Amino acid sequence: MTTSSSDGETGRSTESSKPIVPKSASEALRPEAGTPPPRRSRASRNQFVVFLNFIVSAIVLVVLAAGAGVYFGKREFDGPGPTTVDQTFLIKPNTGVQEIADQLERRGLINDARIFRLGVRAYGNDSALKAGEYDIKAGASMRDVMELLKSGKSVMYSLTIPEGLTVEQAFQRVAEHEVLIGDMPTTLPPEGSLATDTQRFTRGATRQQIIDKMLAHQKQMVEEIWERRVPGLPLADINEFVTLASIVEKETGRADERSRVAAVFINRLKKKMRLQSDPTILYGLFGGKGRPADRPIYQSDIDKPTPYNTYQINGLPPTPIANPGRAALEAVANPSQTDDLYFVADGTGGHVFAKTLDEHNENVARWRAVQKKQAEEAAKAAEGQTTTGDKPAAPAQ
């Protein structure tokens, strides 16, 4: 026991009494070696794990890159466009998104066709862009352009056919409109059968479509107004209704006079008096082409018999003499309740009405005085100018 205890103490004593070896300054400052890292396991050195780590890293990079692409692409898609002035852009039917994008980029309406195409697809509008002509505002973003093409709000054009034009004159306006396409019909429809209003359409509309629409509108309107006419009108059928409305249309352009002018003709028809309407003379002479603007009515015109000259024939002409508008049709269907049988111009753009021939003759005398004064003033304005030919006719009796 004593020996053993002594040996333990001797061991500790030997270890603690090891001589101390002095170190140089550089050795003293040198860090001591640390604990060595553990050896990598076989699993961590497995090639499959290395591949998985690569895949995860790649996915993270792709996600980050895609996010950055989406962010910058959205900024570009929503940012102001390159246009500095308003421009129109036409999409033909059956045009795909890629072709639309390429055309927009070529026209300088967007910065990048690829971003526009991807943006349209991202918003699910691949098949939502509509054919038509669009007005793209200056600085419009790609999103603005997409929404506009999606809306289908195409640029609208218009064609106005004024009341009182003949079918032939209306056809000429349709034929001359530069936006309409296609040929004109080979035959003219009946006189008075075209609607006199404003037609609105997009680029690519055909002339035949416009004329068909005008025919349909006029037919519907005439039938509706004819159905609610006042009873007792001296008109045999709907054709006579349109014919008288066309005469009223040509006699006055004033809304406050139409029903009273219609009443004069209605009263004359009831009394078997001739209508004596100057516009019917002109239609009998010049037909649907209309008279030249500087051509007056001569006494010889009044005396010349034609199927339309209501100074020479009884009752109404065989067809309308123009396309009447709604107001003229309404005036004939619901004329004023008066005993007037005559009217003549008053020199102010309107007419003065009379129940008797004596009253009418007084009105005619005043009108002739106005005409004489106007002629004298015109002669003074054009000194030395002389006129020759047939004498202009007096106002209708």
RODO-2510 file (C-alpha; in nm, 4 decimals, decimal comma):
residues 397
     n   res          X          Y          Z
     1     m     0,0000     0,0000     0,0000
     2     t     0,2751     0,2380     0,0966
     3     t     0,4691     0,1542    -0,2156
     4     s     0,1680     0,2088    -0,4407
     5     s     0,0871     0,5420    -0,2940
     6     s     0,4424     0,6436    -0,3213
     7     d     0,4487     0,5485    -0,6919
     8     g     0,1464     0,7675    -0,7699
     9     e     0,2946     1,0593    -0,6059
    10     t     0,6244     0,9922    -0,7744
    11     g     0,4443     0,9933    -1,1202
    12     r     0,2784     1,3211    -1,0570
    13     s     0,5920     1,4614    -0,9224
    14     t     0,7872     1,3506    -1,2275
    15     e     0,5287     1,5028    -1,4677
    16     s     0,5092     1,8337    -1,2878
    17     s     0,8832     1,8548    -1,2481
    18     k     0,9435     1,8446    -1,6296
    19     p     1,1978     2,1046    -1,7193
    20     i     1,0529     2,4234    -1,8812
    21     v     1,2082     2,4915    -2,2203
    22     p     1,2188     2,8602    -2,2920
    23     k     1,0564     2,9757    -2,6264
    24     s     1,1648     3,2470    -2,8530
    25     a     0,9414     3,5519    -2,8940
    26     s     0,8131     3,4392    -3,2377
    27     e     0,7339     3,0928    -3,1078
    28     a     0,5504     3,2374    -2,8109
    29     l     0,3309     3,4485    -3,0347
    30     r     0,2558     3,1668    -3,2804
    31     p    -0,0999     3,0284    -3,2210
    32     e    -0,1224     2,6817    -3,0998
    33     a    -0,2810     2,4242    -3,3250
    34     g    -0,6511     2,3778    -3,2611
    35     t    -0,8582     2,0724    -3,2549
    36     p    -0,8576     1,9161    -3,6043
    37     p    -1,1993     1,9045    -3,7834
    38     p    -1,3846     1,5806    -3,7838
    39     r    -1,3384     1,3649    -4,0858
    40     r    -1,6227     1,3932    -4,3485
    41     s    -1,8603     1,1065    -4,3441
    42     r    -1,8970     0,8843    -4,6414
    43     a    -2,2557     1,0076    -4,6937
    44     s    -2,1400     1,3667    -4,7314
    45     r    -1,8885     1,2564    -4,9882
    46     n    -2,1560     1,0696    -5,1886
    47     q    -2,1908     1,1995    -5,5498
    48     f    -2,5702     1,1921    -5,5366
    49     v    -2,5755     1,4337    -5,2444
    50     v    -2,3364     1,6622    -5,4298
    51     f    -2,5709     1,6563    -5,7324
    52     l    -2,8722     1,7364    -5,5150
    53     n    -2,6903     2,0317    -5,3660
    54     f    -2,6145     2,1575    -5,7167
    55     i    -2,9777     2,1195    -5,8252
    56     v    -3,1066     2,3115    -5,5221
    57     s    -2,8540     2,5882    -5,5811
    58     a    -2,9495     2,6056    -5,9483
    59     i    -3,3197     2,6240    -5,8654
    60     v    -3,2588     2,9066    -5,6226
    61     l    -3,0608     3,0950    -5,8849
    62     v    -3,3291     3,0378    -6,1481
    63     v    -3,6022     3,1569    -5,9122
    64     l    -3,4028     3,4670    -5,8289
    65     a    -3,3343     3,5340    -6,1972
    66     a    -3,7001     3,4786    -6,2878
    67     g    -3,8130     3,7105    -6,0128
    68     a    -3,5746     3,9776    -6,1331
    69     g    -3,6969     3,9245    -6,4914
    70     v    -4,0613     3,9534    -6,3881
    71     y    -3,9899     4,2669    -6,1867
    72     f    -3,8028     4,4470    -6,4617
    73     g    -4,0379     4,3158    -6,7317
    74     k    -4,3415     4,4447    -6,5404
    75     r    -4,1726     4,7816    -6,4982
    76     e    -4,1148     4,7957    -6,8721
    77     f    -4,4692     4,6725    -6,9475
    78     d    -4,6282     4,9368    -6,7245
    79     g    -4,3847     5,2177    -6,8044
    80     p    -4,4441     5,5015    -7,0536
    81     g    -4,4204     5,4055    -7,4192
    82     p    -4,1954     5,5584    -7,6862
    83     t    -4,4635     5,7447    -7,8837
    84     t    -4,4628     6,1235    -7,8692
    85     v    -4,7749     6,1820    -8,0812
    86     d    -5,1099     6,0061    -8,1141
    87     q    -5,1103     5,7381    -8,3834
    88     t    -5,3592     5,4967    -8,5322
    89     f    -5,2892     5,1246    -8,5501
    90     l    -5,4824     4,8726    -8,7598
    91     i    -5,5249     4,5056    -8,6671
    92     k    -5,6602     4,2899    -8,9444
    93     p    -5,8887     3,9962    -8,8627
    94     n    -5,7194     3,6693    -8,7573
    95     t    -5,3914     3,8388    -8,6613
    96     g    -5,1998     3,6600    -8,3821
    97     v    -5,0394     3,8145    -8,0738
    98     q    -4,6854     3,7659    -8,2026
    99     e    -4,7581     3,9452    -8,5298
   100     i    -4,9407     4,2245    -8,3458
   101     a    -4,6422     4,2679    -8,1129
   102     d    -4,3973     4,2764    -8,4036
   103     q    -4,6049     4,5364    -8,5888
   104     l    -4,6311     4,7524    -8,2779
   105     e    -4,2541     4,7437    -8,2318
   106     r    -4,1864     4,8229    -8,5991
   107     r    -4,4218     5,1209    -8,5784
   108     g    -4,2406     5,2469    -8,2676
   109     l    -4,5527     5,2127    -8,0527
   110     i    -4,3845     4,9809    -7,7986
   111     n    -4,0219     4,9245    -7,6967
   112     d    -4,0030     4,5451    -7,6945
   113     a    -4,2280     4,3021    -7,8816
   114     r    -4,1177     4,0112    -7,6638
   115     i    -4,2137     4,1845    -7,3391
   116     f    -4,5482     4,2878    -7,4879
   117     r    -4,6184     3,9325    -7,6018
   118     l    -4,5231     3,7845    -7,2642
   119     g    -4,7269     4,0480    -7,0812
   120     v    -5,0347     3,9769    -7,2900
   121     r    -5,0000     3,6065    -7,2189
   122     a    -4,9323     3,6630    -6,8502
   123     y    -5,2642     3,8484    -6,8213
   124     g    -5,4475     3,5744    -7,0111
   125     n    -5,5302     3,7936    -7,3108
   126     d    -5,3804     3,5788    -7,5852
   127     s    -5,7106     3,5494    -7,7678
   128     a    -5,8720     3,8702    -7,6376
   129     l    -5,7136     4,1253    -7,8734
   130     k    -5,9700     4,2351    -8,1302
   131     a    -5,9361     4,3387    -8,4927
   132     g    -5,9952     4,7047    -8,5712
   133     e    -5,8312     5,0434    -8,6003
   134     y    -5,7191     5,2002    -8,2741
   135     d    -5,6108     5,5462    -8,1675
   136     i    -5,2995     5,4958    -7,9515
   137     k    -5,2231     5,8005    -7,7395
   138     a    -4,8766     5,9493    -7,7044
   139     g    -4,6754     5,7800    -7,4296
   140     a    -4,9161     5,4874    -7,3944
   141     s    -4,7628     5,1987    -7,1985
   142     m    -4,7705     4,8412    -7,3230
   143     r    -5,0423     4,7723    -7,0674
   144     d    -5,2440     5,0663    -7,2040
   145     v    -5,2031     4,9312    -7,5572
   146     m    -5,3079     4,5822    -7,4459
   147     e    -5,6199     4,7118    -7,2710
   148     l    -5,7126     4,9252    -7,5739
   149     l    -5,6779     4,6341    -7,8174
   150     k    -5,8718     4,4157    -7,5771
   151     s    -6,1566     4,6674    -7,5488
   152     g    -6,2335     4,6656    -7,9202
   153     k    -6,2943     5,0437    -7,9137
   154     s    -6,1956     5,1046    -8,2722
   155     v    -6,1685     5,4433    -8,4399
   156     m    -6,5131     5,5327    -8,5739
   157     y    -6,5763     5,7104    -8,9029
   158     s    -6,8967     5,8755    -9,0137
   159     l    -7,0902     5,9483    -9,3298
   160     t    -7,3761     6,1967    -9,3242
   161     i    -7,6558     6,1904    -9,5806
   162     p    -7,8493     6,5182    -9,5396
   163     e    -8,2252     6,5279    -9,5724
   164     g    -8,3411     6,6089    -9,9227
   165     l    -8,0623     6,4397   -10,1179
   166     t    -8,1716     6,2080   -10,3950
   167     v    -8,0693     5,8432   -10,4011
   168     e    -7,8191     5,9195   -10,6767
   169     q    -7,6629     6,2032   -10,4763
   170     a    -7,6453     5,9833   -10,1657
   171     f    -7,4795     5,7063   -10,3664
   172     q    -7,2156     5,9513   -10,4824
   173     r    -7,1245     6,0361   -10,1226
   174     v    -7,0968     5,6699   -10,0306
   175     a    -6,8813     5,6004   -10,3361
   176     e    -6,6449     5,8895   -10,2570
   177     h    -6,5838     5,8039    -9,8910
   178     e    -6,2150     5,7086    -9,8702
   179     v    -6,2445     5,4683    -9,5731
   180     l    -6,5175     5,2473    -9,7160
   181     i    -6,4156     4,9538    -9,9319
   182     g    -6,5821     4,7443   -10,1989
   183     d    -6,7874     4,8221   -10,5057
   184     m    -7,1129     5,0112   -10,5238
   185     p    -7,4346     4,8280   -10,6148
   186     t    -7,4918     4,8163   -10,9882
   187     t    -7,8510     4,9462   -10,9643
   188     l    -8,0065     5,2335   -10,7713
   189     p    -8,2787     5,1521   -10,5176
   190     p    -8,6126     5,3385   -10,5406
   191     e    -8,6098     5,7124   -10,4795
   192     g    -8,6789     5,8040   -10,1185
   193     s    -8,5668     5,4661    -9,9794
   194     l    -8,2413     5,5731    -9,8074
   195     a    -8,2166     5,6937    -9,4485
   196     t    -8,0971     6,0516    -9,4188
   197     d    -7,8826     6,0409    -9,1097
   198     t    -7,5236     5,9822    -8,9996
   199     q    -7,3807     5,6341    -9,0434
   200     r    -7,0927     5,5372    -8,8132
   201     f    -6,8533     5,2563    -8,9002
   202     t    -6,4987     5,1284    -8,8604
   203     r    -6,2301     5,0982    -9,1254
   204     g    -6,2965     4,7982    -9,3429
   205     a    -6,6729     4,8478    -9,3674
   206     t    -6,8022     4,7970    -9,7216
   207     r    -7,0115     5,0332    -9,9290
   208     q    -7,2727     4,7619    -9,9728
   209     q    -7,3024     4,7265    -9,5943
   210     i    -7,3621     5,0998    -9,5508
   211     i    -7,6277     5,1099    -9,8226
   212     d    -7,8017     4,8009    -9,6844
   213     k    -7,8087     4,9647    -9,3428
   214     m    -7,9534     5,2878    -9,4842
   215     l    -8,2231     5,0958    -9,6705
   216     a    -8,3191     4,8980    -9,3593
   217     h    -8,3318     5,2065    -9,1363
   218     q    -8,5484     5,4026    -9,3789
   219     k    -8,7907     5,1147    -9,4305
   220     q    -8,8332     5,0638    -9,0578
   221     m    -8,8793     5,4344    -8,9858
   222     v    -9,1290     5,4923    -9,2686
   223     e    -9,3398     5,1944    -9,1642
   224     e    -9,3443     5,3008    -8,7972
   225     i    -9,4520     5,6587    -8,8760
   226     w    -9,7075     5,5457    -9,1365
   227     e    -9,8690     5,3167    -8,8786
   228     r    -9,9403     5,6068    -8,6405
   229     r   -10,0584     5,8619    -8,8995
   230     v   -10,3736     6,0625    -8,8307
   231     p   -10,6855     5,9277    -8,9994
   232     g   -10,8289     6,0853    -9,3108
   233     l   -10,5129     6,1645    -9,5030
   234     p   -10,5745     6,1773    -9,8811
   235     l   -10,2945     5,9286    -9,9462
   236     a   -10,3589     5,5957   -10,1139
   237     d   -10,0588     5,4047    -9,9802
   238     i    -9,7179     5,4249    -9,8165
   239     n    -9,5488     5,5218   -10,1448
   240     e    -9,7681     5,8329   -10,1714
   241     f    -9,6874     5,9055    -9,8069
   242     v    -9,3118     5,9054    -9,8778
   243     t    -9,3679     6,1026   -10,2006
   244     l    -9,5482     6,3857   -10,0234
   245     a    -9,2897     6,3832    -9,7420
   246     s    -9,0134     6,4248   -10,0010
   247     i    -9,1916     6,7306   -10,1464
   248     v    -9,2262     6,8812    -9,7972
   249     e    -8,8580     6,8088    -9,7383
   250     k    -8,7557     6,9994   -10,0497
   251     e    -8,9929     7,2917    -9,9868
   252     t    -8,8625     7,3928    -9,6448
   253     g    -8,5730     7,3219    -9,4152
   254     r    -8,7286     7,4926    -9,1157
   255     a    -8,8544     7,2643    -8,8415
   256     d    -9,1262     7,5076    -8,7318
   257     e    -9,2783     7,5133    -9,0811
   258     r    -9,2824     7,1525    -9,1922
   259     s    -9,6192     7,0512    -9,0483
   260     r    -9,7802     7,3688    -9,1857
   261     v    -9,6309     7,3168    -9,5326
   262     a    -9,7562     6,9581    -9,5166
   263     a   -10,1025     7,0884    -9,4239
   264     v   -10,1104     7,3111    -9,7365
   265     f   -10,0468     7,0119    -9,9636
   266     i   -10,2901     6,7900    -9,7712
   267     n   -10,5600     7,0581    -9,8036
   268     r   -10,4920     7,0958   -10,1766
   269     l   -10,5145     6,7212   -10,2326
   270     k   -10,8462     6,7109   -10,0507
   271     k   -10,9799     6,9934   -10,2715
   272     k   -10,8403     6,8316   -10,5914
   273     m   -10,6133     7,1333   -10,6456
   274     r   -10,2766     7,0918   -10,8151
   275     l    -9,9851     7,0996   -10,5737
   276     q    -9,7780     7,3494   -10,7801
   277     s    -9,4516     7,2643   -10,6071
   278     d    -9,1356     7,4019   -10,7666
   279     p    -8,9096     7,1128   -10,6524
   280     t    -9,1231     6,8702   -10,8535
   281     i    -9,0498     7,0739   -11,1680
   282     l    -8,6770     7,0426   -11,1077
   283     y    -8,6909     6,6690   -11,0458
   284     g    -8,8827     6,6249   -11,3695
   285     l    -8,6092     6,8169   -11,5528
   286     f    -8,2920     6,6914   -11,3876
   287     g    -8,3901     6,3703   -11,2116
   288     g    -8,1746     6,2338   -10,9325
   289     k    -7,8703     6,4383   -11,0336
   290     g    -8,0388     6,7576   -10,9116
   291     r    -8,0337     7,0936   -11,0787
   292     p    -7,7140     7,3010   -11,1020
   293     a    -7,6785     7,5397   -10,8112
   294     d    -7,6968     7,8515   -11,0287
   295     r    -7,9927     7,7348   -11,2365
   296     p    -8,3211     7,9235   -11,1690
   297     i    -8,6672     7,8017   -11,2617
   298     y    -8,7881     7,9617   -11,5841
   299     q    -9,1434     8,0121   -11,6979
   300     s    -9,0783     7,7637   -11,9751
   301     d    -8,9924     7,5038   -11,7082
   302     i    -9,3327     7,5520   -11,5466
   303     d    -9,5035     7,5096   -11,8799
   304     k    -9,3078     7,1981   -11,9730
   305     p    -9,5073     6,8814   -11,9041
   306     t    -9,3261     6,6000   -11,7229
   307     p    -9,4614     6,3179   -11,5033
   308     y    -9,3313     6,5119   -11,2018
   309     n    -9,4411     6,8681   -11,2847
   310     t    -9,7196     6,9305   -11,0338
   311     y    -9,8122     7,2488   -11,2205
   312     q    -9,9154     7,0218   -11,5088
   313     i   -10,0357     6,6999   -11,3405
   314     n   -10,3102     6,6307   -11,0916
   315     g   -10,2224     6,4816   -10,7567
   316     l    -9,8817     6,3467   -10,6614
   317     p    -9,5855     6,2551   -10,8830
   318     p    -9,5301     5,8834   -10,9506
   319     t    -9,2362     5,8541   -10,7058
   320     p    -9,0663     6,0554   -10,4325
   321     i    -8,8328     6,3311   -10,5495
   322     a    -8,5749     6,2921   -10,2680
   323     n    -8,5035     6,1045    -9,9471
   324     p    -8,7194     6,2583    -9,6726
   325     g    -8,5985     6,2721    -9,3139
   326     r    -8,7910     6,1837    -9,0013
   327     a    -8,9194     6,5385    -8,9447
   328     a    -9,0765     6,5617    -9,2911
   329     l    -9,2347     6,2177    -9,2539
   330     e    -9,3749     6,3115    -8,9130
   331     a    -9,5100     6,6385    -9,0571
   332     v    -9,7071     6,4565    -9,3280
   333     a    -9,8322     6,1892    -9,0877
   334     n    -9,9484     6,4598    -8,8428
   335     p    -9,9994     6,7871    -9,0347
   336     s   -10,1100     7,1122    -8,8771
   337     q   -10,4837     7,1658    -8,8565
   338     t   -10,5166     7,4736    -9,0769
   339     d   -10,7129     7,5949    -9,3812
   340     d   -10,4010     7,7229    -9,5575
   341     l   -10,3858     7,6611    -9,9311
   342     y   -10,0901     7,8789   -10,0326
   343     f    -9,7437     7,9772    -9,9185
   344     v    -9,4620     8,1854   -10,0612
   345     a    -9,1129     8,2815    -9,9455
   346     d    -9,0936     8,5789    -9,7107
   347     g    -8,7342     8,6799    -9,7830
   348     t    -8,5987     8,5637    -9,4463
   349     g    -8,5612     8,1939    -9,5216
   350     g    -8,9165     8,1112    -9,4191
   351     h    -9,2601     8,1300    -9,5750
   352     v    -9,5811     8,3235    -9,5295
   353     f    -9,9072     8,1303    -9,5535
   354     a   -10,2528     8,2232    -9,6836
   355     k   -10,6017     8,0750    -9,6898
   356     t   -10,7268     8,2643    -9,9953
   357     l   -10,5850     8,3539   -10,3328
   358     d   -10,6219     8,7285   -10,2624
   359     e   -10,4119     8,6988    -9,9472
   360     h   -10,1606     8,4923   -10,1359
   361     n   -10,1343     8,7487   -10,4175
   362     e   -10,0557     9,0178   -10,1611
   363     n    -9,7845     8,7987   -10,0155
   364     v    -9,6467     8,7329   -10,3634
   365     a    -9,6331     9,1073   -10,4320
   366     r    -9,4297     9,1625   -10,1169
   367     w    -9,1979     8,8774   -10,2115
   368     r    -9,1462     9,0241   -10,5589
   369     a    -9,0553     9,3568   -10,4019
   370     v    -8,7951     9,1764   -10,1910
   371     q    -8,6649     9,0008   -10,5009
   372     k    -8,6426     9,3308   -10,6886
   373     k    -8,4439     9,4901   -10,4095
   374     q    -8,2126     9,1913   -10,3905
   375     a    -8,1623     9,2048   -10,7675
   376     e    -8,0760     9,5754   -10,7563
   377     e    -7,8239     9,5182   -10,4815
   378     a    -7,6712     9,2310   -10,6747
   379     a    -7,6511     9,4478   -10,9871
   380     k    -7,4671     9,7170   -10,7963
   381     a    -7,2258     9,4607   -10,6566
   382     a    -7,1521     9,3282   -11,0047
   383     e    -7,1497     9,6412   -11,2172
   384     g    -7,1591     9,5912   -11,5870
   385     q    -7,2664     9,2279   -11,5629
   386     t    -7,5594     9,1411   -11,7910
   387     t    -7,7801     8,8362   -11,8095
   388     t    -7,9420     8,6725   -12,1065
   389     g    -8,1808     8,3856   -12,1645
   390     d    -8,5252     8,2883   -12,0530
   391     k    -8,6952     8,5029   -11,7894
   392     p    -8,7084     8,3512   -11,4369
   393     a    -9,0533     8,2367   -11,3331
   394     a    -9,2747     8,4116   -11,0803
   395     p    -9,3503     8,2429   -10,7466
   396     a    -9,6082     7,9662   -10,7502
   397     q    -9,9752     8,0613   -10,7260
***
